[in-house]
Amino acid sequence: MKSLLLQGSVWFVFFAVSFSFSAFGQSDTFTWNSATADSWRTNPGGNWTTTGFGVGGYPGLPGGSSNSDVGVFNSSFSTGAVGIRFDSNFSFGIGGTTLTLGRISFTRSNGANLTIGARNGTNGSIVFLGGYDDAGSPKVMIDHSGTNANLTFSNASDAFGGTLTMQFGTASGSIRVANAGRTLTINTQVTGANAFTKIGDGDLVFTAGNSYGGTTTINAGSIRLEGSGTMGSGSVAIGTGAQMIVSRSSSFTISNAISGGGSLSQFGSGTTTLLSSNSYSGGTIISNGTLALGHATNALSNSGSVLVNGGTLELGANSDTVGAVTLASGTISSTAGVLTGSSYDLQSGTLSARIAGSGNVDKTTGGTVVVTRNNVSLSGAVTISGGTLQLGNGLSAGTIGSGSIVNNSVLEINRSSTMVMSNSISGSGSLVHSGSGVTLLTGSNSYGTTLINSGTIVVGTGGTTGSLGAGAVTNNGQLSLFRSDNFVISNDISGTGDLFMVGSGKASLTGNVNLNGLIQVQSGTLAIDGSATTASGVQVDANGVLQGTGTINGNVDVLGKFAPGNSIGSIVVNGDVDFSGGGTLEIEYSGSSIDFLTVAGTLDLTNSTLDLVELAAAPRFTWIPFVQYGSLVGTFATMNLPVIAPDHFVFDYNYNGMNQIAFQAIPEPATMSVSGMLILGNVVCLWRRRRKSNRV
């Protein structure tokens, strides 16, 4: 094996020619046969030593008569760190030895060409220990038609300019950048027809468009493309632990098929488009710019991981299946393509591509991930352990699949459209609703608090499922209850928003409700079994029913039905109750037990209806109060009374002068005893005196 070791900045050219060095118009051959000798043996008999020659401390070479001086090394030779000066073209032949050179000085004004290759030996190693001085446009060329020829760079840290041409005949060659943390930059085009191998833990940088035709193999370290840098035209094989890095600021395409166990990284600010089907398995890293998929399938490896950490992965219309996907920051985007990962770690950034699969989705760290596509083919469980998972960006899309959600941080919904969320949401975290859209919760939920900043949350879709979390609800938008069965909302609810009861079911509010907005019963039944304070009041529409055993702090406007209690019970309204729009008061009684309505303010019975419902017969000749009011306007316009013939009812609108409405059941005179008739006479007299009774 041959290797060239360079420490410092170097510019290389590999040609299918031998190393030629022009020395002042003469043609000489310098032969080194002994590791202990200190001179070259040349054709004209001249010597060259490692001291005494050179400009600026670099040993030089004696001049010859033509442009084809040759150095033949049959034994190891070293100039140490001092280096060597080339005043014209020179060619090295290496026969199974090690040639160690220090810093290279090119002093010829039009550039000296250094050729290392097949002449007089092909099996040795060349070691460069330093950088270079470029006085012209030098070329370092490798010409090798036998076995593999290798260049090795150790501690390389400078740029190499000139022309690097690789032509190894039927063999392949390699460049070694030996030490990790060291970088060799080749600022010139690499040409040739054969394969190229990068070995060593250091980094090799291409800044020019290369045209060599063989396979590129990265056994260790990395090849990095900067400026206008490209690989050759052949396929690329990346060894396990090695990297292919794109650090260009411009857009370009990679048509090379990429394989191996190593990784591909997009570090530059430009756009890189992958045009081939690739099989590399070491993973894909995007930290800047854009990596775009330009192939319908397998532009990324099926098994390799994907890390987006500051850049953009753009699928376009292409779909791909990969390993674990991590969105640390940046964007994963597509127009129609779908990314199917084995799992998803979402930390921060924007997910504007559709994702799919049964893998778990984990929202980690304290950042925010915004999901802007509807991910209907994603079925894995979702866990939010840190930061915010936001569905939507204020527009019409954004879902996270059908799997259950464990929310121990923040799940935010920010959409402008209607979305049914059937996921079961558990955990200690909060659900935040933003945007102008409507979200219908149909899952069995047990998460923490709910915050409605704007838009609407609907519990249910008119069926028998759907719930809020276990914690308090801050409603600064709209909260609607939309189920067909009987269900309980035990949450404390506060805020500036409105609460609506819709659907055909019955919702029982058992917590403390304190809203600046309106509580409206559009349909179904709303039971206030806790405390409800509302600055905008309670409105019961024509198809709605208000009932319960709690306290309402606010005014109640009844167009539908107000039925105190849940069956028989009492409710308190610290405000006015207005039935003048045609509302109905429903009172149930069983014997002497009866529903009771307390109105601290004004009770307006104008145009109202009383529905008196008997569950068991009331005792005769017994006044039974069922309303307490602060002040009274009007009386019941219509009464729907039980059929209890031969009994009838007598009503008193100011029973005992206590601002109460009461009734008693009395039999017809033909069925009364003498004592009963005397009692009836007293009742009639009482009714006449008060002039506020109504006998039916």
C-alpha positions as a printed Julia matrix, in Angstrom:
696×3 Matrix{Float64}:
    0.0    0.0     0.0
    1.15   3.53   -0.74
    0.12   6.45    1.42
    0.92  10.12    1.3
    0.85  11.79    4.68
    0.37  15.56    4.7
    0.45  17.84    7.7
   -0.47  21.38    6.81
   -2.16  22.98    3.84
   -1.65  21.22    0.52
   -3.08  21.33   -3.03
   -3.09  18.01   -4.89
   -3.45  16.77   -8.45
   -3.51  13.09   -9.42
   -2.56  12.42  -13.05
   -1.78   9.28  -15.01
    1.87  10.35  -15.24
    4.96   9.79  -13.11
    6.22  12.33  -10.61
    8.23  14.77  -12.65
   10.32  17.61  -11.33
   11.94  20.12  -13.66
   15.28  21.26  -12.25
   16.75  24.2   -14.08
   16.65  22.72  -17.57
   18.51  19.46  -16.81
   17.25  15.9   -16.59
   18.66  13.93  -13.68
   17.78  10.8   -11.74
   18.38  10.9    -8.0
   18.5    7.49   -6.35
   18.32   6.85   -2.61
   19.49   3.34   -1.81
   20.44   3.46    1.84
   18.54   4.49    4.94
   21.81   5.65    6.45
   23.16   7.45    3.43
   22.84  11.2     3.27
   23.02  11.83   -0.45
   21.3   11.15   -3.74
   23.19   9.22   -6.37
   22.43  10.91   -9.65
   23.06  10.06  -13.28
   25.66  12.8   -13.7
   27.11  11.82  -10.35
   25.99  14.82   -8.39
   24.85  14.66   -4.77
   21.96  16.2    -2.93
   21.96  16.34    0.87
   19.34  17.18    3.44
   21.24  20.28    4.53
   22.92  23.2     2.89
   20.39  23.84    0.15
   17.13  25.68    0.07
   15.5   29.03    0.46
   14.05  30.08    3.77
   15.34  27.0     5.55
   14.04  24.44    3.06
   16.55  22.04    1.47
   16.61  22.3    -2.31
   17.42  20.01   -5.22
   20.26  20.51   -7.71
   19.32  21.61  -11.17
   19.32  19.34  -14.19
   19.23  19.85  -17.91
   15.56  19.11  -18.65
   12.08  19.12  -17.12
   12.01  15.51  -16.0
   14.14  15.02  -12.9
   13.36  11.83  -10.99
   13.81  10.81   -7.38
   13.89   7.06   -6.8
   13.52   5.81   -3.23
   14.63   2.23   -2.61
   15.11   2.82    1.11
   13.35   5.0     3.67
   14.21   8.67    3.67
   13.19  11.62    5.83
   13.78  15.34    5.65
   12.26  15.74    9.1
   10.18  18.83    9.81
   12.49  21.03    7.73
   10.68  20.28    4.49
   11.76  20.46    0.87
   11.79  23.1    -1.88
   10.77  22.41   -5.45
   12.04  24.92   -8.01
   10.75  22.95  -11.01
    9.04  19.71  -11.89
   10.0   16.57  -10.05
    8.91  12.94  -10.1
    9.04  10.44   -7.21
    9.28   6.69   -7.57
    8.86   4.71   -4.34
    9.9    1.1    -4.06
    8.42  -0.43   -0.91
    9.81   2.31    1.32
    8.64   5.27    3.34
    9.38   8.78    2.15
    8.86  11.44    4.82
    8.85  15.07    3.69
    8.47  18.23    5.73
    6.89  21.42    4.51
    6.74  21.75    0.72
    7.92  24.97   -0.93
    7.01  25.72   -4.54
    9.21  28.64   -5.57
    8.97  28.55   -9.34
    6.97  31.57  -10.45
    4.8   29.62  -12.82
    4.38  26.75  -10.39
    6.29  23.53   -9.96
    4.62  20.18  -10.49
    5.24  17.37   -8.01
    4.34  13.92   -9.36
    4.2   10.8    -7.2
    3.56   7.56   -9.0
    4.54   4.5   -10.93
    8.04   5.34  -12.1
   10.7    3.09  -10.58
    8.55   1.72   -7.79
    4.92   1.78   -6.71
    4.54   0.12   -3.34
    5.79   2.65   -0.82
    4.32   5.39    1.36
    4.76   9.13    1.18
    4.39  11.19    4.34
    3.94  14.99    4.36
    4.65  16.52    7.75
    3.99  20.17    7.0
    2.03  22.64    4.94
    3.05  24.27    1.69
    4.22  27.55    0.21
    2.66  28.31   -3.17
    4.61  30.66   -5.4
    2.75  29.76   -8.58
    0.1   27.25   -9.56
    1.65  23.99   -8.41
    0.31  20.54   -9.07
    0.73  17.42   -7.01
   -0.07  14.41   -9.18
   -0.45  10.72   -8.48
    0.1    8.37  -11.4
   -0.26   4.74  -10.61
   -1.05   1.83  -12.92
   -0.21  -1.0   -10.6
   -1.59  -1.84   -7.15
   -3.38   0.65   -4.92
   -1.75   4.0    -4.33
   -2.66   5.96   -1.23
   -2.18   9.5     0.01
   -2.21   9.96    3.78
   -2.49  13.34    5.52
   -1.67  13.53    9.22
   -2.52  16.62   11.27
   -3.65  18.34    8.07
   -5.1   21.75    8.81
   -4.45  23.91    5.74
   -6.02  24.17    2.3
   -4.43  22.56   -0.72
   -4.77  24.34   -4.06
   -3.81  23.54   -7.57
   -5.03  20.59   -9.56
   -5.63  17.11   -8.21
   -6.03  14.45  -10.89
   -6.58  10.86   -9.88
   -5.8    8.27  -12.51
   -4.7    4.97  -11.08
   -4.99   2.85  -14.19
   -6.98  -0.25  -13.27
   -6.39   0.23   -9.56
   -7.95   2.49   -6.94
   -6.41   5.08   -4.7
   -7.11   6.69   -1.38
   -6.47   9.79    0.66
   -5.94   9.42    4.39
   -6.48  12.31    6.78
   -5.17  10.46    9.75
   -6.15  12.37   12.86
   -9.64  13.26   14.06
  -10.18  16.99   14.35
   -7.87  17.73   11.41
   -9.12  18.91    8.03
   -7.57  18.73    4.56
   -9.21  21.03    2.02
   -8.79  20.4    -1.71
   -9.76  23.53   -3.6
   -9.32  22.08   -7.05
  -11.09  19.61   -9.26
  -10.39  15.92   -8.76
  -10.49  14.03  -12.04
   -9.75  10.53  -13.23
  -11.55   7.35  -14.06
  -11.04   5.15  -11.05
  -12.34   4.64   -7.53
  -11.44   6.91   -4.67
  -11.26   6.03   -0.97
  -11.14   8.38    2.0
   -9.54   6.77    5.04
   -8.48   8.08    8.43
  -10.49   9.87   11.12
   -9.86  13.37    9.82
  -12.0   15.42    7.44
  -11.47  15.82    3.7
  -13.11  18.86    2.09
  -13.95  19.16   -1.62
  -14.66  22.72   -2.78
  -14.69  22.14   -6.54
  -16.88  20.14   -8.87
  -15.16  16.77   -9.24
  -15.4   14.51  -12.28
  -13.59  11.33  -11.29
  -15.68   8.41  -12.39
  -15.12   5.62   -9.9
  -16.89   4.73   -6.68
  -16.24   6.98   -3.7
  -15.69   5.09   -0.47
  -15.55   6.88    2.89
  -14.07   4.34    5.27
  -13.63   6.72    8.21
  -13.85  10.37    9.1
  -15.76  12.44    6.57
  -15.84  13.95    3.12
  -17.39  17.4     3.23
  -18.65  19.28    0.19
  -18.21  23.06    0.39
  -18.33  25.88   -2.16
  -19.03  24.13   -5.47
  -17.8   20.79   -4.19
  -19.25  17.53   -5.48
  -18.41  13.86   -5.41
  -17.38  12.12   -8.6
  -19.94  10.51  -10.87
  -19.83   7.05   -9.33
  -21.74   5.65   -6.4
  -20.84   6.55   -2.82
  -20.24   3.99   -0.06
  -20.08   5.37    3.49
  -18.5    3.13    6.09
  -20.01   2.64    9.51
  -19.22   5.65   11.65
  -18.12   7.73    8.65
  -19.96  10.74    7.21
  -20.79  12.41    3.96
  -21.39  16.09    4.76
  -22.91  18.71    2.48
  -21.94  22.25    3.57
  -22.78  24.19    0.43
  -24.64  27.49    0.33
  -25.94  26.87   -3.18
  -28.51  24.41   -4.48
  -27.4   21.25   -6.23
  -28.41  17.65   -6.82
  -26.81  14.38   -5.8
  -27.47  11.67   -8.36
  -24.95   9.26   -6.79
  -26.49   6.19   -5.18
  -25.42   6.21   -1.53
  -24.93   3.01    0.45
  -23.13   1.72    3.52
  -23.45   1.98    7.26
  -22.47   5.63    7.57
  -24.48   8.85    7.64
  -25.41  11.75    5.38
  -25.47  15.27    6.83
  -26.88  18.53    5.41
  -24.97  21.35    7.11
  -24.91  24.12    4.5
  -27.52  26.82    3.9
  -28.29  25.65    0.37
  -30.72  23.02   -0.92
  -29.47  19.51   -1.63
  -31.75  17.2    -3.63
  -31.29  13.41   -3.55
  -32.16  11.95   -6.95
  -31.36   8.26   -6.38
  -32.69   5.39   -4.36
  -30.28   5.07   -1.44
  -29.55   2.4     1.14
  -27.13   3.97    3.62
  -28.17   3.07    7.15
  -26.17   5.34    9.43
  -28.8    8.05    9.53
  -29.53  11.45    8.05
  -28.8   14.76    9.8
  -30.18  18.13    8.66
  -28.9   21.07   10.69
  -29.09  23.87    8.12
  -30.47  24.54    4.69
  -32.74  22.01    3.0
  -32.39  18.34    2.17
  -34.99  17.52   -0.49
  -36.16  14.14   -1.74
  -36.1   13.98   -5.52
  -36.79  10.26   -5.85
  -40.18   8.61   -5.48
  -39.04   6.04   -2.89
  -36.07   5.28   -0.68
  -34.19   8.53   -1.16
  -33.55   8.02    2.54
  -32.66   4.64    3.97
  -35.51   2.46    5.24
  -33.62   1.69    8.45
  -31.63   4.87    9.01
  -32.63   7.48   11.56
  -33.48  11.07   10.63
  -32.44  14.05   12.76
  -33.67  17.51   11.8
  -31.85  20.04   13.94
  -32.19  23.48   12.42
  -32.75  22.85    8.72
  -35.58  21.52    6.57
  -36.32  18.02    5.36
  -38.47  18.53    2.26
  -40.33  15.48    0.94
  -42.26  17.31   -1.76
  -44.58  14.79   -3.41
  -42.32  11.85   -2.51
  -42.92   9.42    0.34
  -40.3    7.54    2.29
  -39.95   5.01    5.09
  -37.16   5.55    7.62
  -36.07   4.62   11.11
  -36.46   6.83   14.16
  -37.3   10.47   13.37
  -36.14  13.31   15.63
  -37.3   16.89   15.1
  -34.99  18.86   17.42
  -35.59  22.14   15.58
  -36.34  23.17   12.04
  -38.99  21.78    9.68
  -40.17  18.54    8.13
  -42.28  19.49    5.13
  -44.09  17.99    2.14
  -46.69  18.82   -0.46
  -48.2   15.34   -0.82
  -45.47  13.03    0.43
  -45.75  10.94    3.59
  -42.89  10.16    5.99
  -43.24   6.86    7.82
  -40.87   6.51   10.75
  -40.38   3.71   13.24
  -40.83   6.31   16.01
  -40.95  10.09   16.41
  -39.17  12.32   18.92
  -40.61  15.81   18.53
  -38.7   18.48   20.45
  -39.1   21.82   18.66
  -39.94  23.03   15.17
  -42.63  22.63   12.52
  -44.07  19.37   11.23
  -45.73  20.34    7.96
  -45.38  16.93    6.34
  -47.77  14.09    6.85
  -46.37  11.33    9.02
  -47.63   7.77    9.3
  -47.06   4.42   10.96
  -47.67   2.68   14.26
  -44.57   4.03   15.98
  -44.88   6.05   19.16
  -44.77   9.84   19.08
  -42.93  11.52   21.96
  -43.0   15.29   22.52
  -39.91  15.96   24.63
  -37.94  18.98   25.88
  -39.37  22.44   26.55
  -39.85  23.6    22.96
  -42.96  23.87   20.8
  -43.71  21.6    17.85
  -46.37  22.87   15.43
  -48.2   20.19   13.42
  -49.83  21.68   10.32
  -51.0   18.57    8.42
  -53.75  16.02    9.09
  -51.94  12.81   10.03
  -54.76  10.34    9.51
  -52.46   7.35    8.96
  -50.62   7.71   12.26
  -51.79   5.22   14.88
  -49.03   5.18   17.51
  -49.46   6.38   21.06
  -48.56  10.01   21.75
  -46.75  11.13   24.92
  -46.21  14.8    25.72
  -43.59  15.0    28.46
  -42.28  18.52   27.87
  -43.06  21.74   26.05
  -46.05  22.19   23.76
  -47.45  20.01   21.01
  -49.53  22.39   18.89
  -52.02  21.08   16.36
  -52.45  23.68   13.63
  -51.04  27.13   12.99
  -54.3   29.02   12.84
  -55.36  27.47    9.54
  -57.57  24.49    8.73
  -55.27  21.49    9.31
  -53.29  19.78   12.05
  -53.95  16.41   13.71
  -51.76  13.85   15.48
  -53.32  10.54   14.47
  -55.71   8.19   16.22
  -53.57   6.89   19.08
  -54.11   7.63   22.74
  -52.43  10.73   24.15
  -50.66  10.95   27.49
  -50.37  14.67   28.07
  -48.1   15.65   30.93
  -47.3   19.11   29.56
  -49.31  21.15   27.01
  -51.46  20.05   24.08
  -52.58  23.08   22.11
  -55.16  23.2    19.31
  -54.86  26.22   17.01
  -57.06  25.75   13.97
  -59.65  27.7    12.01
  -61.79  24.71   11.05
  -63.87  22.04   12.77
  -62.02  18.98   14.03
  -63.28  15.84   15.76
  -60.67  14.66   18.28
  -61.47  11.06   19.21
  -58.14  10.42   20.96
  -58.33   9.48   24.61
  -56.31  12.14   26.46
  -54.87  11.38   29.9
  -52.06  12.76   32.03
  -51.47  15.77   34.24
  -51.0   18.36   31.49
  -53.3   20.99   30.06
  -55.37  21.26   26.9
  -55.18  24.74   25.35
  -57.56  25.85   22.6
  -56.52  28.75   20.38
  -57.58  29.92   16.96
  -61.11  30.4    15.67
  -61.97  26.76   15.01
  -64.24  24.23   16.69
  -62.84  21.1    18.35
  -65.18  18.26   19.31
  -63.87  15.98   22.04
  -65.28  12.46   21.77
  -62.72  10.49   23.77
  -62.79   9.48   27.41
  -60.46  12.1    28.82
  -58.75  12.51   32.17
  -56.01  15.08   31.51
  -55.52  18.14   33.73
  -56.79  21.65   33.1
  -58.51  23.11   30.04
  -57.84  26.6    28.71
  -60.02  28.01   25.93
  -58.28  31.15   24.71
  -60.49  31.44   21.65
  -62.65  29.31   19.43
  -64.91  26.54   20.7
  -64.5   23.24   22.5
  -67.48  20.91   22.16
  -67.88  17.94   24.48
  -69.27  15.18   22.27
  -70.77  15.09   18.79
  -74.37  14.34   19.72
  -73.67  10.77   20.84
  -72.84   9.28   24.21
  -69.07   9.91   24.4
  -66.84  12.86   25.03
  -65.5   14.57   28.14
  -63.23  17.26   29.45
  -60.2   16.59   31.6
  -60.29  16.33   35.36
  -59.06  19.83   36.16
  -60.48  23.31   36.12
  -61.67  24.91   32.88
  -60.79  28.49   31.94
  -63.22  29.46   29.22
  -62.43  32.66   27.36
  -64.1   31.45   24.19
  -66.99  29.03   23.95
  -67.68  25.71   25.64
  -70.52  23.56   24.29
  -72.0   20.38   25.74
  -73.3   18.12   22.97
  -74.33  14.63   24.04
  -77.52  12.59   23.88
  -77.22  10.88   27.27
  -77.06  12.0    30.88
  -73.55  13.08   31.86
  -71.84  15.08   34.58
  -69.41  18.01   34.25
  -67.75  18.28   37.65
  -65.07  20.81   36.59
  -64.92  24.31   37.98
  -65.44  26.63   35.0
  -64.4   30.28   34.88
  -63.5   32.96   32.37
  -64.99  35.51   30.03
  -66.57  33.08   27.59
  -69.95  31.47   26.98
  -71.34  28.05   27.88
  -73.84  26.33   25.59
  -75.97  23.24   26.11
  -76.88  21.6    22.8
  -77.99  18.14   21.76
  -80.72  16.04   23.34
  -78.99  14.86   26.52
  -78.78  16.15   30.05
  -75.62  17.77   31.4
  -75.26  18.23   35.13
  -72.86  20.96   36.26
  -71.71  20.03   39.77
  -68.74  22.38   40.1
  -68.47  26.12   40.5
  -69.15  28.05   37.3
  -68.14  31.71   37.12
  -68.42  33.25   33.68
  -68.71  36.76   32.33
  -70.39  35.35   29.28
  -73.78  33.79   28.64
  -75.03  30.39   29.73
  -77.46  29.29   27.04
  -79.59  26.14   26.92
  -80.27  25.78   23.22
  -81.59  22.24   23.47
  -81.5   19.33   25.85
  -81.34  19.81   29.6
  -78.82  21.71   31.68
  -78.86  21.01   35.41
  -77.15  23.5    37.72
  -76.3   21.29   40.66
  -73.39  23.38   41.87
  -72.99  27.13   41.68
  -73.29  29.15   38.46
  -72.39  32.83   38.4
  -72.86  34.63   35.1
  -72.66  38.32   34.32
  -74.57  37.83   31.08
  -77.25  35.63   32.57
  -78.82  32.3    31.71
  -80.99  31.95   28.61
  -83.26  28.95   28.14
  -84.3   28.66   24.5
  -87.61  27.22   23.35
  -86.19  23.68   23.04
  -84.15  23.84   26.22
  -84.73  22.86   29.84
  -83.04  24.38   32.87
  -83.15  22.48   36.13
  -80.98  21.52   39.09
  -80.51  21.84   42.81
  -77.79  24.47   42.95
  -77.53  28.25   42.93
  -77.63  30.63   39.98
  -76.07  34.04   40.55
  -77.48  36.05   37.67
  -80.65  36.64   35.72
  -82.57  33.85   33.99
  -84.57  34.39   30.81
  -86.9   31.46   30.1
  -88.28  30.82   26.62
  -88.32  27.09   27.12
  -88.8   25.29   30.42
  -87.48  25.89   33.95
  -87.88  22.81   36.15
  -86.41  23.26   39.63
  -84.72  20.21   41.13
  -83.81  16.93   39.5
  -87.22  15.34   39.84
  -88.21  16.9    43.2
  -85.76  19.48   44.49
  -85.09  23.18   44.87
  -82.97  25.77   43.1
  -82.04  29.35   44.03
  -81.72  32.25   41.58
  -79.96  35.3    42.99
  -81.34  37.53   40.28
  -84.45  37.97   38.15
  -86.39  35.22   36.39
  -88.34  36.26   33.3
  -91.01  34.0    31.75
  -92.58  36.79   29.7
  -91.26  35.38   26.43
  -93.61  32.43   26.78
  -91.58  30.23   29.09
  -92.85  27.39   31.25
  -92.32  26.67   34.94
  -92.54  22.95   35.64
  -93.29  21.92   39.22
  -93.42  18.3    40.35
  -94.97  17.18   43.64
  -95.34  13.92   45.48
  -97.69  14.24   48.41
  -96.54  17.3    50.29
  -93.0   17.19   48.78
  -92.64  19.63   45.92
  -90.13  21.41   43.66
  -89.24  24.86   44.9
  -87.96  27.92   43.06
  -86.42  30.81   44.97
  -86.07  34.07   43.04
  -84.24  36.8    44.94
  -85.15  39.45   42.37
  -88.21  39.96   40.2
  -90.29  37.06   38.96
  -92.12  37.97   35.75
  -94.93  35.51   34.96
  -96.41  37.46   32.08
  -97.3   35.08   29.22
  -95.99  32.16   31.29
  -97.22  28.6    31.61
  -97.32  26.44   34.74
  -96.94  22.7    34.29
  -97.98  21.05   37.56
  -96.95  17.4    37.57
  -98.31  14.99   40.16
  -96.15  12.05   41.14
  -98.33  11.21   44.15
 -101.55  12.87   45.37
 -101.22  15.99   47.47
 -103.07  16.14   50.79
 -106.38  18.0    50.52
 -106.93  21.37   52.13
 -103.14  21.85   52.6
 -101.33  24.87   51.19
  -98.13  23.83   49.44
  -95.73  26.71   48.53
  -93.53  26.18   45.44
  -92.15  29.67   44.61
  -90.45  32.36   46.72
  -89.87  35.73   45.03
  -88.56  39.18   45.79
  -91.17  40.93   43.67
  -93.84  39.62   41.3
  -95.07  40.72   37.9
  -98.15  39.03   36.44
  -99.58  35.6    36.99
  -99.53  32.35   35.06
 -101.28  32.86   31.75
 -101.78  29.13   31.27
 -101.92  26.26   33.76
 -101.5   22.61   32.85
 -102.81  20.82   35.96
 -103.12  17.17   36.86
 -106.49  15.5    36.33
 -107.48  14.62   39.91
 -111.29  14.72   39.62
 -113.3   15.35   41.55
 -110.58  17.6    43.18
 -109.57  21.06   42.0
 -106.74  23.47   42.83
 -106.66  26.82   44.48
 -103.57  29.09   44.06
 -102.34  31.91   46.24
  -99.73  34.31   44.73
  -98.81  35.83   48.1
  -99.3   33.02   50.49
  -99.43  34.25   54.08
  -98.01  37.57   52.84
  -94.58  35.97   52.44
  -94.06  36.56   48.71
  -94.75  32.93   47.98
  -96.87  31.16   45.42
  -98.75  28.17   46.87
 -101.58  25.85   45.95
 -103.93  23.42   47.65
 -106.15  20.67   46.33
 -109.84  20.76   47.31
 -112.69  18.4    46.4
 -115.9   19.38   44.66
 -118.7   20.46   47.11
 -120.83  17.4    46.36
 -118.13  15.15   47.72
 -117.27  17.18   50.83
 -118.41  16.59   54.39
 -120.0   19.36   56.4
 -116.67  20.19   58.01
 -115.02  20.24   54.59
 -117.59  22.71   53.34
 -116.91  24.96   56.3
 -113.18  24.84   55.48
 -113.89  25.63   51.86
 -115.93  28.63   52.94
 -113.04  29.92   54.92
 -110.67  29.39   51.93
 -113.01  31.26   49.59
 -113.26  34.13   52.07
 -109.5   34.19   52.31
 -109.21  34.21   48.56
 -111.64  37.13   48.32
 -109.78  39.15   50.91
 -106.41  38.67   49.24
 -107.71  39.05   45.7
 -104.52  37.39   44.57
 -105.7   33.84   44.42
 -106.7   31.95   41.33
 -109.16  29.08   41.71
 -109.38  26.52   38.96
